[in-house]
Amino acid sequence: CNNSTQTFTVSEVSGATSYSWILPEGWDGNSTTNSITCTTGTDGGIISVTADNFCGESAARTKNITVITAPTQPDSIVGDTIVCNNSTQTFTVSEVSGATSYSWILPEGWDGNSTTNSITCTTGTDGGIISVTADNFCGESAVRTKNVSVITIPVYPTISLKGNVLLSESETGNQWYDQNGVINGAIKQHYSVQENGSYYVVVSYSTCSSETSNTINVTVTGIDINNKNNRIIKIYPNPVSTELTIEVEGNNKIINYEILNSIGQVVVEGNLLEKTTVPISYLTSGFYFVKLEIGNTYKFKKIIKE
C-alpha cells in the first residue's frame, strides 16, 4: 500500500560486512544491514540490494514491487429515493477501480447484506441513510450516502354502493377498475356507474399501492326520470349544442346535479330549485349523463352533445 511501512530482508551473506539498498523513487528508508524498513511512496518499482566488503560488492539482487492505494469514493448510489415499507429494493454503485469488496450500511430495521457493488434488501417502516464504501487490502474509500424515505403501503380499502354511485372509504389516491381493467380518469372517491359490471378500487400513494378492495357487482338502475313524488323532470334540448336546461316542476328543495362524461368523470356540477340553464358549448361532442341527487336517490338521463 502507498505510504505504508514495509520491511525487506535477505539472508546474511558469508563474508559480507555491509549491505547496500536502493529503493524506488519516492520511497524513504536506508540500511547497511541485511534488512531495511522503509516508507513506500505512491509508485512501485525495483528494490535492489548488494552484499559488500573490503574487496567489493556482490551482484545485485532485485525485487519488483507494485504499489496500490485505497479505492476512491464510489459514484452516486442508484435506486429509488422514495420506497414502500416492507418492499424489496436494489441499490447499486458503479464498480470502483482497485476495489475488492464493498461495505454497505442500511437504515435501522432494514434487512440485507452484500460485499459487491449492488445490494438487494427489504425495507423497514422508517427511512434513513444508506451508505457504502469501496474496500481493498489498503483500506476503504470515503463513504457515499443516499437518503431514502419510506411510505406506508395504503390499507386495504372498502367500497360501498348507493344507487348507481360507488364510494371508496379512502378520500384520496383512488383508481377505479371494472371487469375489463382500469377505468381511465376514474380517480375520485366516488364513481358513477353507467354500465352493468364488477367494480373495485386500488388506493395508491406515490409508488405504493394497496391490495384491491372488495368487488361489487352493479346492475344500473334509476334511469326512469320521474321521481317517486311524481314531479316531472325535464332535461332539454336533447341533443344539445350550447345550453342545457334542467327543470324539476314544483320542487322546493335544493337539488344537486352533475354532468358526467362517458368514462364517469364529472365535467359540470351545480344545484337548482325548479330550473337552471347550464352552458355546455365548450364540451366536446359525444354522449353524457345528467345525474340528479333527489333525497336519498339518484336519477340519470343520457344526453347527446352535438
N, C-alpha and C positions, 0 to 999 in steps of 0.2 A: 504494500500500500504506500501511496505517496506520503511524505513527511512522517514516516514511521521509523522506529528504532529497530535495526536489524544487526545480527551478529553472523559473521562468516569465518570459517576456520579451515585450516589444512592440518594434516598430521605433521608432527615435528619431523624435520629432515636431519638425518645424521650429518654432523659437521657444520651445520648452519649456525651462525652466530646472530643473525637477524633476518628479518623478512621485509620486503618492500611491496606495499599495496598501492594499487591505482584504482580509484573509484570513478564511476560515471560522472559526467559534468553535472554540477548542481547538487551533488551529494556531499555530506560533511562527515569527516572522521579520519583518523590516522592511527597507525600502529606499526611497531617494529617487531611484534611477536607473531606467532603463527595464528593469531585470532584478531579480528578487528570488529569493533562495534561502531556503527555509523547511523546517520540520519539520512533517509532516502530523499531524493528530490522529486520533481514532477514527471521526469522521464527516466526510462530504463537505460540499459547499456551494458558494457563489459566491465566486470571486476577482474583484475589480474593481480597475481602475487608471484614473487620470486623468493627463493631461499638464498641468502648471501653469507659470505665470509671473507677473510682477508684476500683470498685468491680470486674472487669474482662472484657472479650471480648465476643462478640456475636458469634453465629455460622457464618461460612464464607459464603459469597455469591460469586459465581463464574460465569465467562463468558468465553466461548471458542472462541478464535479469530483466524481466518485464515489470513495469510499474502500473498498477491500476488505482483508480480513485473510487470513492463512494459515488453512487449514482446521482444524477441530477434530479431535481424535483419533477414528479410526473406532471403531464398536462392536465387540463381540467377533467373532472370526473363526469362522464357521460351517463345520464339517467334522469328519470323524472324528478322534478323538484316538489311536486305535489302528488302524493300517493294515497291509496286507500289503506285503512287499518287491516291487519292480518292478510295482506296480499303478498304475492311473490314478485320481487323486483330484482333487476340485474343492473349493476353499476360497473363501469369499465373505465380504465385509463389506457392511453397508448403505451405500447411497450417501451421501456426506458433502456437505452444502450448500457450494457455492462451490468444490469440488474440480474440477479439470480433468483430472487424471490420478492414478494410484496407483502406488506403487513397492513391489514385492514382493521379499523375500529368502527363499530356500528353504534347507533344510539341505544340507550338503555331499553331493554325489553325486546329488541330485535334479535333474530336468530339467523346465524350464517357464519361461515368462515371460508377463507381461501388464502393461498400463498401465490396465486397467479395475478395477472393484471385485470382480472374480472371476478366479481363476487355476485352470487345469487343468494338472496336472503328473504326471510319472511318478516314483514314489518310488524311493529308493535302498535300500541294505541297512541303513542306520542311520537312527535317528530324529534329532530335533533341534528347533530353534526356527524356526517360520515367522513372518515379520514383514511388516508393511505400513504405509505412510504414505499419507495423502491430500495431494495437492500442487496448487498453483496458482502463478500468477505471483509471489505474495508469499512463497512458501516451502513448507515441508512441516509436517505436523502432528506431534504426538507419536506415537511408534511403538506399534502394537498387536501383541501377540505371542500365539502359541499353541504349546504344547509337544506334539509328536506322537511317539508310539512306533511302531517298526516291528517286526512279527512276521514271521519267515521262513515262507514257504509250506511246509507239510509235504511231505516227499519222497514220491514215488510208492510206495504200499505194495504188498507182495506177500502173497498169501494161499495157504494150503495146506489140504488135506483129509485128515483122519484119521477113518476110519469115516464117520459122518454128521455130524462136527463140523468146521466151518470155523475156521481160525485165522489172524488177522492178525499180521504181524510188528510192528505198532505196538501198544504196551501201552495207549495211551490215545487218545481222540479219534475212535474208530471209529463209523461209521454203516453198517450193512449194507443192501444192496439186493438185490432179485431182479428177474426179468424184468418185474414189474409196478411197480417203483419202490421207494421207501423202505419198509423194514420197521420199523414203529413199535416203539420200545422196544429195538431190537436194536443196542446201543451198546457191548457188551463186546468184549474182544479175541477171544473165541470166540463162535461162533453154532452152535447145534444145529439141523440141518435136519430138518424134518418132512415136506416135500413136495419132489417132483422139481422141478428148475428150474435156472436160471442165476443165480449169485450173485457179487457183488463188493462191495468196501468203499471208502468215501471217508474219509480222515482229516482232521479239522478242529481247528484251534487258534484260539480266538476267532472272528474272521470270515474266517480264511484256511483254504482247503480245498485238499487235494491233487488231483491228477488221479485218475481211477478206477483201481483196482487191476486186476490180471489177473482174468478171469472164469473161474469153474469151474462146469461142468455137473455137477449132482449127481443120482444116482439113489439114493433112500433104500434102505438095506439094513439087515440086522441086527434085523429085527422078531421073528424067532424067539427066544423067551425061553429056550430051552435052550442052555447053553453047550457048548463043544467037549469038555469033560470029562464031559458028561452029568450034571452036577449039576442038580438040579431047582430052578428059581427060581419062587417063589410070591409073588404080589403080590395082596393081598386085604384087605377085600372089594372088589368092583368091580361095580356102583357103590359109592361110599364116602361116608359122611356126616361122621364125626368123626375116626376114627383109621384109618390105613393101615398094614398090616403088610407088611414086605418080608422074605422069608426065602430063604436060599440053603443048601440042605441040604448038610452035610458040609464047608462052607467053613472054612478056617483062616487066611486072609489078609484083611487089611483091604480092603474094597470101598467105593469112594466112590459116592455116589448123588446125583442131582439130580432135582427135580421141576420141569418146565418148563410154562409156560402155552402157550396156543395160538399166541402170536407168538414163542415161543422164549426168553422171559425166565425166568431161574432164580428160582423163588419159595421153594424149600426146598432145602437141601443138607445132607449129613452123611455118615456112614460106618457100616459094620456088619461083623460077622463072619458069624454064621449067621442072626441075626434081629434086627429092630428094629421098634418101633412109632412111627409119625410122626403127631403131632397135626396135623390139617388142617382143623379145623372153621371156622377163620377165612377159608379160601379161598372165593372166590366160586364159584357153580355153573358148571359147564362141563366141557370135556374138558381133560386134562393128559397129559403124557408123563413116565413114570419112566425115567430114564437111569442105567444101572449101568456103571461102569468096571471091567471084569474083565480084568486083564492089559493087553494092547495092543488090546483090542476094547471096543466099546460095545454094550450091549443096551438096547432100548427096549420099553416097554409102555404102551399107551394106557389111561388110566383115566377114569372119569366121576365128577366131584364133584357130589353131589346138593345 
